[in-house]
Amino acid sequence: MAKIAPQLPIEVDSETGVWTSDALPMLYVPRHFFVNNHMGIEEVLGADAYAEILYKAGYKSAWHWCEKEAECHGLEGVAVFEHYMKRLSQRGWGLFTIEDIDLDKGTATIKLEHSCFVYVYGKVGRKVDYMFTGWFAG
């Protein structure tokens, strides 16, 4: 049975079709579409090379997202990261829980349940959630 969660604010511009949540334009795609594309790129580049590319892009994107969201909601410090984990959880990537965070050291321990990647990959004997590492650092 599905749990009822707070709704993610989504606005759709009737003239452009652009979806916006909070401060940023968004894309909405089925999970299988995104993960199948991810798997296809990984197959060509290899997981290690793809992970390096994703880390750099994810870091940059997360930093940008957090700046915009912090400004939109008047957040700072740990509250920005907590908001980020909440939004990632609301967007279907999985359920993220902050178990520990130390801003001074720049470290955090995150628990992820119901990963969108694990749902599609299944058990493959390796980590498949490497896309998130750059996001957390950013």
C-alpha positions as a Markdown table, in Angstrom:
| # | Residue | x | y | z |
|---|---|---|---|---|
| 1 | Met | 0.0 | 0.0 | 0.0 |
| 2 | Ala | 1.4 | 3.4 | -1.0 |
| 3 | Lys | 2.1 | 6.0 | 1.7 |
| 4 | Ile | 0.7 | 9.4 | 1.4 |
| 5 | Ala | 3.6 | 11.9 | 1.3 |
| 6 | Pro | 3.6 | 15.7 | 1.3 |
| 7 | Gln | 3.1 | 16.8 | -2.3 |
| 8 | Leu | 6.1 | 18.2 | -4.2 |
| 9 | Pro | 5.1 | 21.6 | -5.5 |
| 10 | Ile | 4.9 | 21.5 | -9.3 |
| 11 | Glu | 3.8 | 24.3 | -11.6 |
| 12 | Val | 3.3 | 23.8 | -15.3 |
| 13 | Asp | 3.6 | 26.8 | -17.6 |
| 14 | Ser | 0.6 | 26.6 | -19.9 |
| 15 | Glu | 2.4 | 28.4 | -22.7 |
| 16 | Thr | 5.8 | 26.6 | -22.6 |
| 17 | Gly | 5.0 | 23.3 | -20.9 |
| 18 | Val | 8.0 | 23.9 | -18.5 |
| 19 | Trp | 7.6 | 22.2 | -15.2 |
| 20 | Thr | 8.9 | 24.1 | -12.2 |
| 21 | Ser | 9.4 | 23.0 | -8.6 |
| 22 | Asp | 10.3 | 25.7 | -6.1 |
| 23 | Ala | 13.0 | 27.7 | -7.8 |
| 24 | Leu | 14.0 | 25.6 | -10.7 |
| 25 | Pro | 12.7 | 24.2 | -14.0 |
| 26 | Met | 12.3 | 20.4 | -13.9 |
| 27 | Leu | 12.0 | 17.4 | -16.2 |
| 28 | Tyr | 9.7 | 14.5 | -15.5 |
| 29 | Val | 10.5 | 11.2 | -17.0 |
| 30 | Pro | 9.7 | 7.6 | -16.2 |
| 31 | Arg | 12.2 | 5.8 | -13.9 |
| 32 | His | 12.8 | 3.0 | -16.4 |
| 33 | Phe | 13.6 | 5.6 | -19.2 |
| 34 | Phe | 16.2 | 7.4 | -17.0 |
| 35 | Val | 17.8 | 4.2 | -15.6 |
| 36 | Asn | 17.9 | 2.5 | -19.0 |
| 37 | Asn | 19.8 | 5.5 | -20.4 |
| 38 | His | 22.1 | 5.4 | -17.5 |
| 39 | Met | 22.8 | 1.7 | -18.1 |
| 40 | Gly | 23.4 | 2.3 | -21.8 |
| 41 | Ile | 26.0 | 5.0 | -21.1 |
| 42 | Glu | 27.6 | 2.8 | -18.5 |
| 43 | Glu | 27.8 | -0.1 | -20.9 |
| 44 | Val | 29.7 | 2.0 | -23.5 |
| 45 | Leu | 32.0 | 4.0 | -21.1 |
| 46 | Gly | 32.3 | 1.6 | -18.2 |
| 47 | Ala | 31.1 | 2.2 | -14.7 |
| 48 | Asp | 34.3 | 3.8 | -13.4 |
| 49 | Ala | 34.6 | 6.3 | -16.3 |
| 50 | Tyr | 30.9 | 7.1 | -16.1 |
| 51 | Ala | 31.0 | 7.5 | -12.3 |
| 52 | Glu | 33.8 | 10.1 | -12.7 |
| 53 | Ile | 31.8 | 12.1 | -15.2 |
| 54 | Leu | 28.6 | 11.9 | -13.1 |
| 55 | Tyr | 30.6 | 13.0 | -10.0 |
| 56 | Lys | 31.7 | 16.3 | -11.6 |
| 57 | Ala | 28.4 | 17.0 | -13.2 |
| 58 | Gly | 26.4 | 16.0 | -10.1 |
| 59 | Tyr | 28.6 | 18.2 | -7.8 |
| 60 | Lys | 28.1 | 21.2 | -10.1 |
| 61 | Ser | 24.3 | 20.6 | -10.4 |
| 62 | Ala | 23.7 | 20.0 | -6.7 |
| 63 | Trp | 25.6 | 23.1 | -5.8 |
| 64 | His | 23.5 | 25.2 | -8.2 |
| 65 | Trp | 20.2 | 23.5 | -7.0 |
| 66 | Cys | 21.1 | 24.1 | -3.3 |
| 67 | Glu | 22.0 | 27.8 | -3.9 |
| 68 | Lys | 18.7 | 28.4 | -5.7 |
| 69 | Glu | 16.6 | 26.5 | -3.1 |
| 70 | Ala | 18.4 | 28.1 | -0.2 |
| 71 | Glu | 17.5 | 31.5 | -1.6 |
| 72 | Cys | 13.9 | 30.5 | -2.5 |
| 73 | His | 13.2 | 29.1 | 1.0 |
| 74 | Gly | 15.6 | 31.2 | 3.2 |
| 75 | Leu | 17.6 | 28.2 | 4.2 |
| 76 | Glu | 21.2 | 27.9 | 5.3 |
| 77 | Gly | 23.6 | 25.4 | 6.8 |
| 78 | Val | 22.4 | 21.9 | 7.5 |
| 79 | Ala | 18.8 | 23.0 | 6.7 |
| 80 | Val | 19.8 | 23.2 | 3.0 |
| 81 | Phe | 21.1 | 19.6 | 3.0 |
| 82 | Glu | 18.1 | 18.4 | 4.8 |
| 83 | His | 15.8 | 20.1 | 2.3 |
| 84 | Tyr | 17.9 | 18.5 | -0.5 |
| 85 | Met | 17.5 | 15.0 | 0.9 |
| 86 | Lys | 13.8 | 15.6 | 1.3 |
| 87 | Arg | 13.3 | 16.7 | -2.3 |
| 88 | Leu | 15.4 | 13.8 | -3.6 |
| 89 | Ser | 13.2 | 11.4 | -1.6 |
| 90 | Gln | 10.0 | 13.1 | -3.0 |
| 91 | Arg | 11.2 | 12.8 | -6.6 |
| 92 | Gly | 11.5 | 9.1 | -6.7 |
| 93 | Trp | 15.3 | 8.5 | -6.5 |
| 94 | Gly | 14.8 | 6.6 | -3.2 |
| 95 | Leu | 14.3 | 7.4 | 0.4 |
| 96 | Phe | 17.3 | 9.3 | 1.9 |
| 97 | Thr | 17.9 | 9.6 | 5.6 |
| 98 | Ile | 20.6 | 11.6 | 7.1 |
| 99 | Glu | 22.2 | 9.5 | 9.9 |
| 100 | Asp | 25.0 | 11.9 | 10.7 |
| 101 | Ile | 26.3 | 15.2 | 9.3 |
| 102 | Asp | 29.3 | 17.4 | 10.3 |
| 103 | Leu | 29.5 | 20.6 | 8.2 |
| 104 | Asp | 32.8 | 21.6 | 9.7 |
| 105 | Lys | 34.4 | 18.3 | 8.5 |
| 106 | Gly | 32.3 | 18.2 | 5.4 |
| 107 | Thr | 31.1 | 14.7 | 6.1 |
| 108 | Ala | 27.7 | 12.9 | 6.2 |
| 109 | Thr | 26.4 | 9.4 | 6.5 |
| 110 | Ile | 23.3 | 8.9 | 4.4 |
| 111 | Lys | 21.0 | 5.8 | 4.4 |
| 112 | Leu | 19.3 | 5.1 | 1.1 |
| 113 | Glu | 16.3 | 2.8 | 0.9 |
| 114 | His | 14.3 | 1.9 | -2.2 |
| 115 | Ser | 16.9 | 3.1 | -4.7 |
| 116 | Cys | 15.6 | 3.7 | -8.2 |
| 117 | Phe | 18.8 | 2.1 | -9.5 |
| 118 | Val | 18.5 | -1.1 | -7.4 |
| 119 | Tyr | 14.9 | -1.5 | -8.5 |
| 120 | Val | 16.0 | -1.7 | -12.1 |
| 121 | Tyr | 19.4 | -3.2 | -11.8 |
| 122 | Gly | 18.5 | -5.7 | -9.2 |
| 123 | Lys | 21.3 | -7.4 | -7.2 |
| 124 | Val | 24.4 | -7.3 | -9.4 |
| 125 | Gly | 27.2 | -7.6 | -6.9 |
| 126 | Arg | 28.4 | -4.0 | -7.1 |
| 127 | Lys | 27.4 | -0.5 | -6.1 |
| 128 | Val | 25.0 | 1.0 | -8.7 |
| 129 | Asp | 24.1 | 4.2 | -6.8 |
| 130 | Tyr | 27.3 | 6.1 | -7.6 |
| 131 | Met | 25.4 | 8.9 | -9.3 |
| 132 | Phe | 24.6 | 10.3 | -5.9 |
| 133 | Thr | 28.2 | 10.8 | -4.6 |
| 134 | Gly | 28.7 | 14.0 | -6.5 |
| 135 | Trp | 25.3 | 15.3 | -5.5 |
| 136 | Phe | 26.1 | 14.8 | -1.8 |
| 137 | Ala | 29.5 | 16.5 | -2.1 |
| 138 | Gly | 28.0 | 19.4 | -4.1 |
